[in-house]
Amino acid sequence: MKMQYMKLGNTGLDVSRLCLGCMSFGVAERWIHPWVLDEESSRPIIKKALELGINFFDTANVYSDGTSEEIVGRALKDYANRDEVVLATKVYFPMHEGPNGSGLSRKTIMSEIDNSLKRLGTDYVDLYIVHRWDYDTPIEETMEALHDVVKSGKARYIGASAMHAWQFQKALHVAEKNGLTRFVSMQNHLNLIYREEEREMLPLCKEEKIAVTPYSPLASGRLTRDWSETTNRSKTDQIQRSKYDATAGADRLVVERVAEIAEKHGVPRIHIALAWLLQKETVTAPIIGATKISHLEDAVGALSVTLTPEDIKRLEEPYVPHQIVGYK
């Protein structure tokens, strides 16, 4: 399947319909996830992503204590044309001990963009994302600092992740009111077993022409396998369990519907889970994780799947409201 591309929200930037999330790459001893891949195992996956036409890569300063950025930066330097790569990283979570080690103050943002660029081995990132909302810093301070990062040439665009719609709207308003750079993307938690973003965030993004780049599109793999099947990640990933275990009974019905529709189309379940996201008007590029090359190949295959209105209704029917997860 040939890769597809579209504009990132209301910008002229072309991104692949799938984004490679790079949380899977790093030094396991410096991160909360023991299943992350070291550099030797990560590089073939990054190279394969490029070969498949993926030009959009998402990492964060906090992933494996900065080692994800280092691994991704070296691989892209060796395998890619920097002018064709769309590289995103994030800021917010603690990077060192002390009162200024995290958050979205001007001091932290200005320090962390430079630290990220050094680790990535590049002069700029294409998309600089605030990883969470900072309740302890005025949004005016954050937006002005991000504006200065863009005007200095260290980032081309700015994006946001995992916040309430009222917070995102406030940030957009502050930027517009003060003539500052606006957010162009929202990286939020969205998949077939977590659809709370459909209530407020997705309509807001549609109205404001904001690109939606959902994380956890496969619910940490739960949408791609039998309910009883486990993996090394599912057994050790406590964040995954905190997000989904409380609604396991209801979610199981959705997972069974995914299997049913996959069998109908004669495709792997991953195709159905991603196709459901890709058919949403506001969704630009789901962020897929990969610890095997086959994960990438399976994900790209979703671009060839077209769900019928009946398929979509069948997939969505068992959903029940979930507690909000992912915000502070």
C-alpha positions as CSV (number, residue, x, y, z in Angstrom):
1,M,0.0,0.0,0.0
2,K,1.4,3.4,-1.0
3,M,1.7,5.9,1.8
4,Q,-0.8,8.7,1.8
5,Y,-0.1,12.3,3.0
6,M,-2.2,15.2,4.1
7,K,-1.8,18.7,5.5
8,L,-1.2,19.1,9.2
9,G,-4.3,21.0,10.1
10,N,-4.5,24.5,8.8
11,T,-0.8,24.5,7.7
12,G,1.1,23.8,4.5
13,L,3.0,21.0,6.1
14,D,2.6,17.5,4.5
15,V,2.6,14.6,6.9
16,S,2.1,10.9,6.4
17,R,-1.3,9.5,7.4
18,L,0.6,7.4,10.0
19,C,3.1,8.8,12.5
20,L,5.7,6.6,14.2
21,G,5.6,7.1,17.9
22,C,9.1,6.7,19.4
23,M,8.3,6.0,23.0
24,S,9.4,2.4,22.2
25,F,13.0,3.4,21.7
26,G,15.5,4.1,24.4
27,V,17.5,2.8,27.3
28,A,15.1,0.6,29.4
29,E,17.1,1.2,32.6
30,R,16.3,4.9,32.3
31,W,12.5,4.6,31.8
32,I,9.4,3.2,33.5
33,H,8.9,0.7,30.6
34,P,11.2,-2.4,30.6
35,W,10.1,-3.4,27.1
36,V,11.6,-0.4,25.2
37,L,14.1,-1.3,22.4
38,D,17.8,-0.4,22.6
39,E,19.5,1.5,19.7
40,E,20.5,-1.6,17.8
41,S,17.0,-2.9,17.8
42,S,15.4,0.5,17.1
43,R,17.3,1.5,14.0
44,P,15.8,-1.1,11.7
45,I,12.3,-0.1,12.6
46,I,13.0,3.6,12.0
47,K,14.6,2.8,8.7
48,K,11.7,0.6,7.7
49,A,9.3,3.4,8.6
50,L,11.1,5.7,6.2
51,E,11.0,3.0,3.4
52,L,7.3,2.7,3.9
53,G,6.8,6.4,3.3
54,I,6.3,7.5,6.9
55,N,7.8,11.0,7.3
56,F,6.3,11.9,10.6
57,F,8.1,10.9,13.8
58,D,7.0,11.8,17.4
59,T,9.2,11.6,20.5
60,A,9.5,13.5,23.8
61,N,12.2,14.7,26.1
62,V,11.0,12.4,28.9
63,Y,11.0,9.2,26.9
64,S,13.7,7.0,28.4
65,D,15.3,10.1,30.0
66,G,16.2,11.7,26.7
67,T,17.6,8.6,25.1
68,S,14.7,8.2,22.7
69,E,15.6,11.6,21.2
70,E,19.2,10.6,20.9
71,I,18.4,7.3,19.1
72,V,15.8,8.8,16.8
73,G,18.1,11.7,16.0
74,R,21.1,9.6,15.0
75,A,18.9,7.2,12.9
76,L,17.2,10.0,11.0
77,K,20.6,11.6,10.3
78,D,21.8,8.4,8.8
79,Y,18.7,7.3,6.9
80,A,16.7,10.4,6.0
81,N,16.7,13.7,4.3
82,R,16.0,16.2,7.1
83,D,14.1,18.5,4.8
84,E,11.5,15.7,4.2
85,V,11.2,14.5,7.8
86,V,8.6,16.0,10.1
87,L,10.1,15.6,13.6
88,A,8.1,16.3,16.8
89,T,9.1,16.3,20.4
90,K,7.5,17.3,23.6
91,V,8.0,19.2,26.9
92,Y,6.4,19.2,30.4
93,F,7.4,16.1,32.4
94,P,10.3,16.2,34.9
95,M,13.8,16.0,33.3
96,H,15.8,16.6,36.5
97,E,15.2,17.1,40.2
98,G,14.4,20.5,41.6
99,P,11.6,23.1,41.3
100,N,12.4,24.0,37.7
101,G,12.8,20.5,36.3
102,S,9.4,20.3,34.7
103,G,6.3,22.2,33.6
104,L,5.8,24.9,31.0
105,S,7.4,28.0,32.5
106,R,9.5,30.2,30.2
107,K,12.6,29.0,31.9
108,T,11.8,25.4,31.4
109,I,10.7,25.7,27.8
110,M,13.8,27.7,26.8
111,S,16.1,25.2,28.5
112,E,14.3,22.0,27.3
113,I,14.1,23.0,23.6
114,D,17.8,23.5,23.6
115,N,18.4,20.2,25.4
116,S,16.1,18.3,22.9
117,L,17.7,19.8,19.9
118,K,21.1,18.8,21.2
119,R,20.0,15.2,21.8
120,L,18.2,15.1,18.4
121,G,21.3,16.5,16.6
122,T,19.2,19.0,14.7
123,D,18.8,22.8,14.5
124,Y,15.0,22.7,14.8
125,V,12.0,20.5,15.3
126,D,9.0,20.7,13.0
127,L,6.5,20.4,15.8
128,Y,7.1,21.3,19.5
129,I,4.3,19.9,21.7
130,V,3.3,20.7,25.3
131,H,2.9,17.2,26.8
132,R,0.3,18.3,29.4
133,W,-1.4,21.4,30.8
134,D,0.6,23.2,33.4
135,Y,-1.7,24.3,36.2
136,D,1.1,26.2,37.9
137,T,2.1,28.5,35.1
138,P,0.0,31.2,33.4
139,I,-1.0,30.1,29.9
140,E,0.1,33.6,28.7
141,E,3.6,32.9,29.8
142,T,3.7,29.5,28.1
143,M,2.2,30.7,24.8
144,E,4.7,33.7,24.7
145,A,7.6,31.4,25.3
146,L,6.5,28.9,22.6
147,H,6.0,31.9,20.2
148,D,9.6,32.9,20.9
149,V,10.8,29.3,20.2
150,V,9.1,29.5,16.8
151,K,10.4,32.9,16.0
152,S,13.9,31.9,16.9
153,G,13.7,29.1,14.3
154,K,14.0,26.3,16.8
155,A,10.5,25.0,16.0
156,R,8.4,25.4,12.9
157,Y,5.0,24.8,14.6
158,I,3.6,24.1,18.0
159,G,1.1,21.5,19.2
160,A,-0.6,20.4,22.4
161,S,-1.5,17.1,24.0
162,A,-3.9,15.6,26.5
163,M,-5.9,18.4,28.1
164,H,-9.5,19.5,28.5
165,A,-11.2,21.2,25.6
166,W,-11.7,24.4,27.7
167,Q,-8.0,24.5,28.4
168,F,-7.1,24.1,24.7
169,Q,-9.7,26.8,23.8
170,K,-8.2,29.1,26.3
171,A,-4.7,28.6,24.9
172,L,-6.0,29.3,21.4
173,H,-7.7,32.4,22.6
174,V,-4.6,33.8,24.4
175,A,-2.6,33.3,21.2
176,E,-5.1,35.0,19.0
177,K,-5.6,37.9,21.4
178,N,-1.9,38.6,21.8
179,G,-0.8,37.9,18.2
180,L,1.2,34.8,19.2
181,T,1.8,31.5,17.4
182,R,-1.2,29.2,17.6
183,F,-1.3,25.5,18.2
184,V,-1.8,23.6,15.0
185,S,-2.3,20.0,16.4
186,M,-3.8,18.1,19.3
187,Q,-2.3,14.8,20.3
188,N,-5.0,13.2,22.4
189,H,-6.0,9.8,23.7
190,L,-8.5,8.3,21.2
191,N,-9.3,4.8,20.1
192,L,-12.3,2.4,19.9
193,I,-12.3,1.7,23.6
194,Y,-11.6,5.3,24.7
195,R,-13.8,7.8,22.8
196,E,-14.4,10.6,25.4
197,E,-12.6,13.1,23.1
198,E,-15.6,12.9,20.7
199,R,-17.6,14.9,23.2
200,E,-15.7,18.3,23.2
201,M,-12.2,18.1,21.8
202,L,-12.9,16.7,18.3
203,P,-15.7,19.3,17.6
204,L,-13.4,22.0,18.8
205,C,-10.5,20.8,16.6
206,K,-12.8,20.6,13.6
207,E,-14.1,24.2,14.2
208,E,-10.5,25.6,14.6
209,K,-9.0,23.5,11.8
210,I,-6.6,21.7,14.3
211,A,-4.9,18.5,13.2
212,V,-5.7,15.5,15.5
213,T,-2.9,13.0,16.0
214,P,-4.3,10.4,18.4
215,Y,-2.0,8.5,20.7
216,S,-2.7,4.9,21.8
217,P,-4.8,4.2,18.7
218,L,-4.7,0.5,19.4
219,A,-5.3,0.8,23.1
220,S,-1.8,-0.5,23.8
221,G,-2.5,-3.5,21.6
222,R,-5.7,-4.5,23.2
223,L,-7.6,-3.9,20.0
224,T,-5.3,-6.2,18.0
225,R,-5.5,-9.5,19.8
226,D,-7.8,-12.0,21.6
227,W,-8.9,-10.9,25.0
228,S,-7.1,-13.7,26.7
229,E,-3.8,-13.2,24.9
230,T,-1.0,-11.4,26.7
231,T,2.3,-9.8,25.7
232,N,5.4,-8.8,27.6
233,R,4.2,-5.2,27.4
234,S,0.6,-6.0,28.6
235,K,2.0,-7.8,31.6
236,T,4.5,-5.0,32.6
237,D,2.9,-1.8,31.4
238,Q,1.3,-0.3,34.5
239,I,0.2,2.9,32.6
240,Q,-1.7,0.7,30.1
241,R,-3.4,-1.1,33.0
242,S,-4.4,2.1,34.7
243,K,-6.0,3.4,31.5
244,Y,-8.0,0.3,30.6
245,D,-8.4,-2.2,33.3
246,A,-11.3,-0.5,35.0
247,T,-13.5,-0.8,31.9
248,A,-12.4,-4.2,30.8
249,G,-15.8,-5.8,30.8
250,A,-17.3,-3.2,28.4
251,D,-14.2,-2.9,26.4
252,R,-14.1,-6.7,25.7
253,L,-17.3,-6.3,23.7
254,V,-15.7,-3.7,21.5
255,V,-12.6,-5.9,21.0
256,E,-14.9,-8.7,19.9
257,R,-16.6,-6.4,17.4
258,V,-13.1,-5.5,15.9
259,A,-12.4,-9.2,15.5
260,E,-15.8,-9.7,13.8
261,I,-15.3,-6.8,11.3
262,A,-11.7,-7.9,10.6
263,E,-12.9,-11.4,9.7
264,K,-15.6,-9.9,7.5
265,H,-13.0,-7.9,5.5
266,G,-10.3,-10.6,5.7
267,V,-7.7,-8.4,7.3
268,P,-5.8,-8.2,10.6
269,R,-7.6,-6.5,13.5
270,I,-5.0,-3.6,13.4
271,H,-6.4,-2.6,10.0
272,I,-9.9,-2.2,11.4
273,A,-8.8,-0.3,14.6
274,L,-6.7,2.2,12.5
275,A,-9.3,2.4,9.7
276,W,-11.9,3.5,12.2
277,L,-9.6,6.4,13.2
278,L,-8.6,7.3,9.7
279,Q,-12.2,7.7,8.6
280,K,-12.7,10.4,11.1
281,E,-12.8,13.9,9.5
282,T,-10.6,15.5,12.1
283,V,-7.9,12.8,12.4
284,T,-4.7,13.5,10.4
285,A,-2.3,10.8,11.6
286,P,-2.7,8.2,14.4
287,I,0.6,7.7,16.3
288,I,1.6,4.1,16.1
289,G,4.1,2.4,18.2
290,A,6.2,-0.4,16.9
291,T,8.6,-2.9,18.4
292,K,8.7,-5.2,15.4
293,I,8.9,-4.4,11.6
294,S,5.7,-6.4,11.2
295,H,3.9,-3.9,13.4
296,L,4.7,-1.2,10.8
297,E,3.8,-3.2,7.8
298,D,0.5,-4.2,9.4
299,A,-0.3,-0.6,10.3
300,V,0.3,0.7,6.7
301,G,-2.1,-2.0,5.4
302,A,-4.9,-0.1,7.2
303,L,-4.7,2.6,4.6
304,S,-6.3,0.3,2.1
305,V,-9.3,-0.6,4.2
306,T,-12.6,1.3,3.8
307,L,-15.2,0.7,6.5
308,T,-18.9,0.9,5.6
309,P,-21.4,2.9,7.7
310,E,-22.7,-0.4,8.9
311,D,-19.2,-1.4,10.0
312,I,-18.7,1.8,11.9
313,K,-22.0,1.5,13.6
314,R,-21.3,-2.1,14.6
315,L,-17.9,-1.1,16.0
316,E,-19.2,1.8,18.0
317,E,-22.4,0.3,19.3
318,P,-21.0,-1.4,22.5
319,Y,-19.1,1.6,23.8
320,V,-20.0,3.0,27.2
321,P,-18.8,6.2,28.8
322,H,-15.3,6.0,30.4
323,Q,-13.6,7.9,33.2
324,I,-11.3,10.6,31.8
325,V,-7.7,9.4,31.8
326,G,-4.5,10.9,30.5
327,Y,-4.9,14.4,32.0
328,K,-3.2,15.6,35.1
